[in-house]
Amino acid sequence: MEKVIFDTNILRNTEPKTFLGGRDELKKFSKVSEIIFSDIVIEELKYQKRKQLEKHKKSFLDNPFHWLININQQVTENFDNESHITELEKNEDIKYSVIKLQDHTVLEQMKELALKKLPPFEKDEGSDKGFKDAYIYFTILEYLQTISDKYIFVCTKDGRFKEALQSHPNIKVIKDFEEFRKESISSVCDDYFIDKLKESVNINITATNIIDFWLSTSGNQILLIDTEDEKFVVEVEQREIVFHLKYSLIQNNIEDLILSDSWANTHSKCRFLLNYVKYIIPSDSEKLFEALIINDQIYGTYAYNVKEFYKDLFKASHFVLNSDDIEKLKTRFKLEENSN
């Protein structure tokens, strides 16, 4: 799995309901990569949340509705912000790991960068901004020495931080999931792999024909290949092609299920598609979930292989949905990301 380290500006979240921000984007990353944060990013998230909670508490205490509707002011004053933040962190359902700078002798190098106004520090003579990014920068460089991966991704929107990172050929800087997707596709599209694809799929393709990828629940890459005449999905395990098929084989059944006008047809199509869940294009997964909600010939027969199909589909592709839709599906259809 690719490793992606995130800057704080991607995750900013002052809301009191969840720990991490940028959730819809992170959900996409979580399906195809390992999510990593520097410890200073986690601490900054806590600081942002702590500051906002204190602001809300003061505002609420000053609100006349406290006494208008007889709310106990002491309860508000005693609310433990730190415990709440700890609980949010503990209950965070997006999986991530944290790396920490171990070699503090890099402080001298940090000082040198700051004094010379070199990236990630700002060029402006009147600004010392950049310490946090410098800490993350050296944490990343140290982390690179501990892993066998040839390269890692760093997701940031900070120009000076990006400038510092780009001087290292084994660090790929991205700003969002779309850039990550394009970079990840290009990493497998060398001449050797393209030749193997041509041989296996028996069509003449180039790297530009590979337009998307995702991971199966087993961790294999699924590539989407779009030619002038046909789309193909190809399953890849450690750069070896293990399966491929014309997408029209399943797309026709997907369209029939979405427009199903009978329970018998719904069961028939779900029974067939159960064998191909991991090959369903994410955009088609979205349409299938929408159909589950609005087509009474699907939600009305939500049992047996219909339920089994949607459980597997949710487990394989829930990352394409936004947070609100995920919660609706969980509540209404008892779906779980890690359901068996």
C-alpha positions as a Markdown table, in Angstrom:
| # | Residue | x | y | z |
|---|---|---|---|---|
| 1 | Met | 0.0 | 0.0 | 0.0 |
| 2 | Glu | 1.2 | 3.5 | -0.8 |
| 3 | Lys | 2.1 | 5.7 | 2.2 |
| 4 | Val | 0.7 | 9.2 | 2.3 |
| 5 | Ile | 1.7 | 11.8 | 5.0 |
| 6 | Phe | -0.6 | 14.7 | 5.5 |
| 7 | Asp | 0.0 | 18.4 | 6.4 |
| 8 | Thr | -2.3 | 20.1 | 8.9 |
| 9 | Asn | -4.0 | 22.3 | 6.3 |
| 10 | Ile | -5.6 | 19.2 | 4.7 |
| 11 | Leu | -7.1 | 18.1 | 8.1 |
| 12 | Arg | -8.2 | 21.3 | 9.7 |
| 13 | Asn | -11.3 | 20.7 | 11.8 |
| 14 | Thr | -12.6 | 22.9 | 14.6 |
| 15 | Glu | -16.0 | 21.1 | 14.8 |
| 16 | Pro | -16.9 | 19.3 | 18.1 |
| 17 | Lys | -18.4 | 16.2 | 16.5 |
| 18 | Thr | -15.4 | 14.5 | 14.8 |
| 19 | Phe | -11.6 | 14.5 | 15.3 |
| 20 | Leu | -10.2 | 14.6 | 11.8 |
| 21 | Gly | -11.3 | 17.1 | 9.1 |
| 22 | Gly | -11.2 | 16.6 | 5.4 |
| 23 | Arg | -13.1 | 13.4 | 6.0 |
| 24 | Asp | -14.5 | 12.7 | 2.5 |
| 25 | Glu | -11.1 | 13.1 | 1.0 |
| 26 | Leu | -9.4 | 11.0 | 3.7 |
| 27 | Lys | -12.0 | 8.2 | 3.2 |
| 28 | Lys | -10.8 | 8.0 | -0.5 |
| 29 | Phe | -7.2 | 7.8 | 0.6 |
| 30 | Ser | -7.9 | 5.2 | 3.3 |
| 31 | Lys | -9.1 | 2.7 | 0.7 |
| 32 | Val | -5.9 | 2.8 | -1.4 |
| 33 | Ser | -3.2 | 4.0 | 1.0 |
| 34 | Glu | -1.8 | 4.1 | 4.5 |
| 35 | Ile | -2.6 | 7.4 | 6.1 |
| 36 | Ile | 0.2 | 8.9 | 8.3 |
| 37 | Phe | 0.5 | 12.1 | 10.4 |
| 38 | Ser | 3.4 | 13.7 | 12.2 |
| 39 | Asp | 2.8 | 14.0 | 15.9 |
| 40 | Ile | 2.9 | 17.8 | 15.6 |
| 41 | Val | -0.1 | 17.6 | 13.2 |
| 42 | Ile | -2.1 | 15.7 | 15.8 |
| 43 | Glu | -1.2 | 18.2 | 18.5 |
| 44 | Glu | -2.2 | 21.1 | 16.3 |
| 45 | Leu | -5.5 | 19.5 | 15.5 |
| 46 | Lys | -6.1 | 19.2 | 19.3 |
| 47 | Tyr | -5.1 | 22.8 | 19.8 |
| 48 | Gln | -7.5 | 24.1 | 17.1 |
| 49 | Lys | -10.3 | 22.1 | 18.6 |
| 50 | Arg | -9.5 | 23.1 | 22.2 |
| 51 | Lys | -9.4 | 26.8 | 21.2 |
| 52 | Gln | -12.8 | 26.5 | 19.4 |
| 53 | Leu | -14.4 | 24.6 | 22.3 |
| 54 | Glu | -13.3 | 27.3 | 24.7 |
| 55 | Lys | -14.8 | 30.0 | 22.4 |
| 56 | His | -18.1 | 28.1 | 22.2 |
| 57 | Lys | -18.2 | 27.5 | 25.9 |
| 58 | Lys | -17.7 | 31.3 | 26.7 |
| 59 | Ser | -20.4 | 32.2 | 24.0 |
| 60 | Phe | -22.8 | 29.7 | 25.5 |
| 61 | Leu | -22.3 | 30.9 | 29.0 |
| 62 | Asp | -23.0 | 34.5 | 27.9 |
| 63 | Asn | -26.1 | 33.4 | 26.1 |
| 64 | Pro | -29.3 | 34.5 | 28.0 |
| 65 | Phe | -31.0 | 31.2 | 27.1 |
| 66 | His | -29.0 | 29.7 | 30.0 |
| 67 | Trp | -31.4 | 31.3 | 32.5 |
| 68 | Leu | -34.4 | 31.6 | 30.1 |
| 69 | Ile | -34.8 | 27.9 | 29.9 |
| 70 | Asn | -33.2 | 27.1 | 33.3 |
| 71 | Ile | -30.0 | 25.4 | 32.0 |
| 72 | Asn | -27.6 | 24.8 | 34.9 |
| 73 | Gln | -24.7 | 27.1 | 34.3 |
| 74 | Gln | -22.5 | 25.0 | 36.5 |
| 75 | Val | -22.9 | 22.1 | 34.1 |
| 76 | Thr | -21.6 | 24.2 | 31.2 |
| 77 | Glu | -18.7 | 25.6 | 33.2 |
| 78 | Asn | -17.7 | 22.1 | 34.3 |
| 79 | Phe | -17.8 | 20.5 | 30.9 |
| 80 | Asp | -14.4 | 18.9 | 30.3 |
| 81 | Asn | -13.1 | 20.0 | 26.9 |
| 82 | Glu | -10.0 | 17.9 | 27.2 |
| 83 | Ser | -11.9 | 14.7 | 27.9 |
| 84 | His | -14.2 | 15.4 | 24.9 |
| 85 | Ile | -11.2 | 15.8 | 22.6 |
| 86 | Thr | -9.6 | 12.6 | 23.9 |
| 87 | Glu | -12.9 | 10.8 | 23.3 |
| 88 | Leu | -13.1 | 12.1 | 19.7 |
| 89 | Glu | -9.6 | 11.0 | 19.1 |
| 90 | Lys | -10.3 | 7.5 | 20.6 |
| 91 | Asn | -13.4 | 7.1 | 18.5 |
| 92 | Glu | -12.0 | 8.3 | 15.2 |
| 93 | Asp | -13.0 | 5.6 | 12.6 |
| 94 | Ile | -10.5 | 6.7 | 9.9 |
| 95 | Lys | -7.4 | 4.6 | 10.5 |
| 96 | Tyr | -4.0 | 6.3 | 10.7 |
| 97 | Ser | -0.6 | 6.0 | 12.1 |
| 98 | Val | 1.6 | 8.7 | 13.8 |
| 99 | Ile | 5.3 | 9.3 | 13.3 |
| 100 | Lys | 7.5 | 11.3 | 15.6 |
| 101 | Leu | 10.9 | 13.0 | 15.2 |
| 102 | Gln | 13.4 | 11.0 | 17.2 |
| 103 | Asp | 16.7 | 12.7 | 16.3 |
| 104 | His | 16.6 | 16.2 | 17.9 |
| 105 | Thr | 20.1 | 17.1 | 16.6 |
| 106 | Val | 18.3 | 18.3 | 13.4 |
| 107 | Leu | 17.5 | 21.4 | 15.4 |
| 108 | Glu | 20.7 | 22.9 | 14.1 |
| 109 | Gln | 19.7 | 22.3 | 10.5 |
| 110 | Met | 16.3 | 23.7 | 11.3 |
| 111 | Lys | 17.9 | 26.9 | 12.7 |
| 112 | Glu | 20.1 | 27.2 | 9.6 |
| 113 | Leu | 17.0 | 27.0 | 7.3 |
| 114 | Ala | 15.2 | 29.6 | 9.4 |
| 115 | Leu | 18.1 | 32.0 | 9.4 |
| 116 | Lys | 18.7 | 31.7 | 5.7 |
| 117 | Lys | 14.9 | 31.9 | 4.9 |
| 118 | Leu | 15.1 | 28.6 | 3.0 |
| 119 | Pro | 12.0 | 26.4 | 2.4 |
| 120 | Pro | 9.9 | 25.5 | 4.2 |
| 121 | Phe | 10.4 | 28.9 | 6.0 |
| 122 | Glu | 8.9 | 32.0 | 4.4 |
| 123 | Lys | 11.2 | 34.2 | 2.3 |
| 124 | Asp | 9.7 | 37.3 | 3.9 |
| 125 | Glu | 12.3 | 39.0 | 6.1 |
| 126 | Gly | 9.5 | 40.0 | 8.5 |
| 127 | Ser | 8.3 | 36.5 | 9.1 |
| 128 | Asp | 9.5 | 33.5 | 11.0 |
| 129 | Lys | 6.7 | 31.3 | 9.8 |
| 130 | Gly | 7.7 | 27.7 | 9.0 |
| 131 | Phe | 8.8 | 26.0 | 12.2 |
| 132 | Lys | 5.8 | 23.5 | 12.2 |
| 133 | Asp | 6.5 | 22.6 | 8.5 |
| 134 | Ala | 10.2 | 22.3 | 9.2 |
| 135 | Tyr | 9.4 | 19.9 | 12.1 |
| 136 | Ile | 7.2 | 17.8 | 9.8 |
| 137 | Tyr | 9.8 | 18.0 | 7.0 |
| 138 | Phe | 12.6 | 16.5 | 9.1 |
| 139 | Thr | 10.2 | 14.0 | 10.6 |
| 140 | Ile | 9.4 | 12.8 | 7.0 |
| 141 | Leu | 13.1 | 12.7 | 6.1 |
| 142 | Glu | 13.8 | 10.6 | 9.2 |
| 143 | Tyr | 10.9 | 8.3 | 8.5 |
| 144 | Leu | 12.1 | 7.7 | 5.0 |
| 145 | Gln | 15.3 | 6.1 | 6.4 |
| 146 | Thr | 13.2 | 3.6 | 8.4 |
| 147 | Ile | 11.1 | 2.1 | 5.5 |
| 148 | Ser | 11.9 | 0.1 | 2.4 |
| 149 | Asp | 9.5 | 2.0 | 0.1 |
| 150 | Lys | 11.2 | 3.7 | -2.8 |
| 151 | Tyr | 9.0 | 6.8 | -2.4 |
| 152 | Ile | 6.2 | 8.2 | -0.3 |
| 153 | Phe | 3.5 | 10.8 | -0.9 |
| 154 | Val | 3.0 | 14.0 | 1.0 |
| 155 | Cys | -0.3 | 15.8 | 0.8 |
| 156 | Thr | -0.1 | 19.6 | 1.4 |
| 157 | Lys | -1.3 | 22.9 | 0.0 |
| 158 | Asp | 1.5 | 25.0 | 1.4 |
| 159 | Gly | 3.8 | 26.4 | -1.3 |
| 160 | Arg | 7.0 | 26.7 | 0.6 |
| 161 | Phe | 6.6 | 23.3 | 2.3 |
| 162 | Lys | 6.0 | 21.8 | -1.2 |
| 163 | Glu | 9.2 | 23.6 | -2.4 |
| 164 | Ala | 11.3 | 22.0 | 0.3 |
| 165 | Leu | 9.8 | 18.5 | -0.3 |
| 166 | Gln | 10.2 | 18.6 | -4.0 |
| 167 | Ser | 14.0 | 18.7 | -3.7 |
| 168 | His | 13.8 | 15.0 | -2.7 |
| 169 | Pro | 13.2 | 12.6 | -5.6 |
| 170 | Asn | 11.7 | 9.9 | -3.3 |
| 171 | Ile | 9.0 | 12.3 | -2.1 |
| 172 | Lys | 5.9 | 12.9 | -4.4 |
| 173 | Val | 4.0 | 16.0 | -3.4 |
| 174 | Ile | 0.3 | 16.1 | -4.0 |
| 175 | Lys | -2.5 | 18.5 | -3.1 |
| 176 | Asp | -5.5 | 16.1 | -3.1 |
| 177 | Phe | -6.8 | 12.6 | -4.0 |
| 178 | Glu | -7.1 | 13.3 | -7.7 |
| 179 | Glu | -3.4 | 14.2 | -7.9 |
| 180 | Phe | -2.6 | 11.1 | -5.9 |
| 181 | Arg | -4.6 | 8.9 | -8.2 |
| 182 | Lys | -2.8 | 10.2 | -11.3 |
| 183 | Glu | 0.6 | 9.8 | -9.7 |
| 184 | Ser | -0.2 | 6.3 | -8.5 |
| 185 | Ile | -1.4 | 5.2 | -11.9 |
| 186 | Ser | 1.8 | 6.5 | -13.6 |
| 187 | Ser | 3.9 | 4.6 | -11.1 |
| 188 | Val | 2.8 | 1.2 | -12.5 |
| 189 | Cys | 2.7 | 2.3 | -16.2 |
| 190 | Asp | 6.2 | 1.5 | -17.3 |
| 191 | Asp | 7.0 | -0.2 | -20.6 |
| 192 | Tyr | 7.4 | -3.6 | -18.9 |
| 193 | Phe | 3.9 | -3.5 | -17.3 |
| 194 | Ile | 2.2 | -2.1 | -20.4 |
| 195 | Asp | 3.7 | -5.0 | -22.5 |
| 196 | Lys | 2.3 | -7.5 | -20.0 |
| 197 | Leu | -1.1 | -5.8 | -20.2 |
| 198 | Lys | -1.1 | -5.9 | -24.0 |
| 199 | Glu | -0.2 | -9.6 | -23.9 |
| 200 | Ser | -2.9 | -10.5 | -21.2 |
| 201 | Val | -5.8 | -8.4 | -22.4 |
| 202 | Asn | -4.8 | -8.9 | -26.1 |
| 203 | Ile | -5.4 | -5.2 | -27.1 |
| 204 | Asn | -3.1 | -2.4 | -28.1 |
| 205 | Ile | -3.0 | 0.1 | -25.2 |
| 206 | Thr | -0.8 | 2.8 | -23.9 |
| 207 | Ala | -0.4 | 4.3 | -20.4 |
| 208 | Thr | -2.9 | 7.0 | -21.2 |
| 209 | Asn | -5.6 | 4.3 | -21.6 |
| 210 | Ile | -5.3 | 3.5 | -17.8 |
| 211 | Ile | -7.7 | 6.1 | -16.4 |
| 212 | Asp | -8.4 | 4.9 | -12.8 |
| 213 | Phe | -7.5 | 2.5 | -10.1 |
| 214 | Trp | -8.7 | 1.3 | -6.7 |
| 215 | Leu | -7.9 | -1.5 | -4.3 |
| 216 | Ser | -9.9 | -4.6 | -3.7 |
| 217 | Thr | -10.6 | -5.7 | -0.1 |
| 218 | Ser | -7.7 | -8.2 | -0.5 |
| 219 | Gly | -5.3 | -5.3 | -1.3 |
| 220 | Asn | -4.9 | -6.0 | -5.1 |
| 221 | Gln | -5.0 | -3.1 | -7.5 |
| 222 | Ile | -7.9 | -2.9 | -9.9 |
| 223 | Leu | -7.1 | -0.9 | -13.0 |
| 224 | Leu | -9.7 | 0.6 | -15.3 |
| 225 | Ile | -8.6 | 0.7 | -19.0 |
| 226 | Asp | -10.5 | 2.7 | -21.5 |
| 227 | Thr | -9.9 | 2.1 | -25.2 |
| 228 | Glu | -11.9 | 3.5 | -28.1 |
| 229 | Asp | -14.1 | 0.4 | -28.3 |
| 230 | Glu | -14.2 | -1.1 | -24.9 |
| 231 | Lys | -13.5 | -0.7 | -21.2 |
| 232 | Phe | -11.6 | -3.4 | -19.3 |
| 233 | Val | -11.0 | -3.9 | -15.6 |
| 234 | Val | -7.7 | -5.7 | -14.7 |
| 235 | Glu | -6.7 | -7.1 | -11.3 |
| 236 | Val | -3.1 | -6.8 | -10.4 |
| 237 | Glu | -1.2 | -8.5 | -7.6 |
| 238 | Gln | 2.4 | -7.3 | -7.1 |
| 239 | Arg | 2.6 | -6.2 | -10.8 |
| 240 | Glu | 1.3 | -9.6 | -12.0 |
| 241 | Ile | -2.0 | -9.7 | -13.8 |
| 242 | Val | -4.3 | -12.2 | -12.1 |
| 243 | Phe | -7.7 | -11.4 | -13.8 |
| 244 | His | -9.3 | -9.2 | -16.4 |
| 245 | Leu | -12.7 | -8.8 | -18.1 |
| 246 | Lys | -14.6 | -6.5 | -20.4 |
| 247 | Tyr | -16.5 | -4.1 | -18.2 |
| 248 | Ser | -19.6 | -4.3 | -20.4 |
| 249 | Leu | -20.1 | -7.8 | -19.0 |
| 250 | Ile | -21.0 | -6.3 | -15.6 |
| 251 | Gln | -22.1 | -2.8 | -16.7 |
| 252 | Asn | -25.2 | -4.1 | -18.5 |
| 253 | Asn | -26.2 | -6.0 | -15.4 |
| 254 | Ile | -25.5 | -2.9 | -13.2 |
| 255 | Glu | -27.8 | -0.8 | -15.4 |
| 256 | Asp | -30.5 | -3.5 | -15.3 |
| 257 | Leu | -30.3 | -3.6 | -11.5 |
| 258 | Ile | -30.5 | 0.2 | -11.2 |
| 259 | Leu | -33.6 | 0.3 | -13.3 |
| 260 | Ser | -35.1 | -3.0 | -12.0 |
| 261 | Asp | -38.9 | -3.1 | -12.2 |
| 262 | Ser | -39.4 | -6.4 | -10.4 |
| 263 | Trp | -38.2 | -8.3 | -7.3 |
| 264 | Ala | -37.3 | -11.3 | -9.4 |
| 265 | Asn | -35.0 | -9.2 | -11.7 |
| 266 | Thr | -33.5 | -7.5 | -8.6 |
| 267 | His | -32.5 | -10.9 | -7.1 |
| 268 | Ser | -31.3 | -12.2 | -10.4 |
| 269 | Lys | -29.0 | -9.2 | -11.1 |
| 270 | Cys | -27.6 | -9.1 | -7.5 |
| 271 | Arg | -26.9 | -12.9 | -7.6 |
| 272 | Phe | -24.9 | -12.3 | -10.8 |
| 273 | Leu | -23.1 | -9.2 | -9.6 |
| 274 | Leu | -22.1 | -10.8 | -6.3 |
| 275 | Asn | -19.2 | -12.5 | -8.2 |
| 276 | Tyr | -17.9 | -9.2 | -9.5 |
| 277 | Val | -18.2 | -6.7 | -6.7 |
| 278 | Lys | -14.5 | -5.7 | -6.5 |
| 279 | Tyr | -14.5 | -4.9 | -10.3 |
| 280 | Ile | -17.4 | -2.3 | -10.1 |
| 281 | Ile | -16.2 | 1.2 | -11.0 |
| 282 | Pro | -16.6 | 3.6 | -8.0 |
| 283 | Ser | -19.0 | 5.9 | -10.0 |
| 284 | Asp | -21.2 | 2.9 | -10.7 |
| 285 | Ser | -21.1 | 2.0 | -7.0 |
| 286 | Glu | -22.5 | 5.4 | -6.2 |
| 287 | Lys | -25.4 | 4.9 | -8.7 |
| 288 | Leu | -26.1 | 1.4 | -7.2 |
| 289 | Phe | -26.4 | 2.9 | -3.7 |
| 290 | Glu | -28.6 | 5.7 | -4.9 |
| 291 | Ala | -30.9 | 3.0 | -6.6 |
| 292 | Leu | -31.0 | 1.1 | -3.3 |
| 293 | Ile | -32.5 | 4.2 | -1.6 |
| 294 | Ile | -35.0 | 5.3 | -4.3 |
| 295 | Asn | -36.0 | 2.1 | -6.2 |
| 296 | Asp | -38.7 | 0.2 | -4.3 |
| 297 | Gln | -38.0 | -2.9 | -6.3 |
| 298 | Ile | -34.5 | -3.0 | -4.6 |
| 299 | Tyr | -35.1 | -1.7 | -1.1 |
| 300 | Gly | -38.4 | -3.6 | -1.0 |
| 301 | Thr | -36.6 | -6.9 | -1.5 |
| 302 | Tyr | -33.6 | -6.2 | 0.7 |
| 303 | Ala | -32.8 | -9.7 | 1.9 |
| 304 | Tyr | -30.9 | -12.8 | 0.9 |
| 305 | Asn | -28.5 | -12.1 | -2.1 |
| 306 | Val | -29.7 | -8.5 | -2.5 |
| 307 | Lys | -28.6 | -7.8 | 1.1 |
| 308 | Glu | -25.4 | -9.8 | 0.6 |
| 309 | Phe | -24.5 | -8.0 | -2.6 |
| 310 | Tyr | -25.0 | -4.5 | -1.0 |
| 311 | Lys | -23.1 | -5.5 | 2.1 |
| 312 | Asp | -20.1 | -6.6 | 0.0 |
| 313 | Leu | -20.4 | -3.5 | -2.2 |
| 314 | Phe | -20.5 | -1.2 | 0.8 |
| 315 | Lys | -17.4 | -2.9 | 2.3 |
| 316 | Ala | -15.6 | -2.6 | -1.0 |
| 317 | Ser | -16.5 | 0.9 | -2.1 |
| 318 | His | -18.0 | 2.9 | 0.8 |
| 319 | Phe | -15.0 | 5.3 | 0.4 |
| 320 | Val | -16.7 | 6.9 | -2.7 |
| 321 | Leu | -19.6 | 8.1 | -0.7 |
| 322 | Asn | -19.8 | 11.2 | 1.4 |
| 323 | Ser | -20.1 | 11.0 | 5.2 |
| 324 | Asp | -23.8 | 11.8 | 5.3 |
| 325 | Asp | -24.7 | 9.1 | 2.8 |
| 326 | Ile | -22.6 | 6.6 | 4.7 |
| 327 | Glu | -24.5 | 7.3 | 7.9 |
| 328 | Lys | -27.8 | 7.0 | 6.2 |
| 329 | Leu | -27.0 | 3.7 | 4.6 |
| 330 | Lys | -25.6 | 2.4 | 7.9 |
| 331 | Thr | -28.7 | 3.4 | 9.8 |
| 332 | Arg | -31.3 | 2.3 | 7.2 |
| 333 | Phe | -29.7 | -0.8 | 5.8 |
| 334 | Lys | -27.4 | -1.9 | 8.7 |
| 335 | Leu | -24.3 | -1.7 | 6.5 |
| 336 | Glu | -20.8 | -1.6 | 7.9 |
| 337 | Glu | -17.5 | -0.8 | 6.3 |
| 338 | Asn | -15.9 | -3.9 | 7.9 |
| 339 | Ser | -18.9 | -6.1 | 7.7 |
| 340 | Asn | -18.4 | -9.8 | 6.9 |
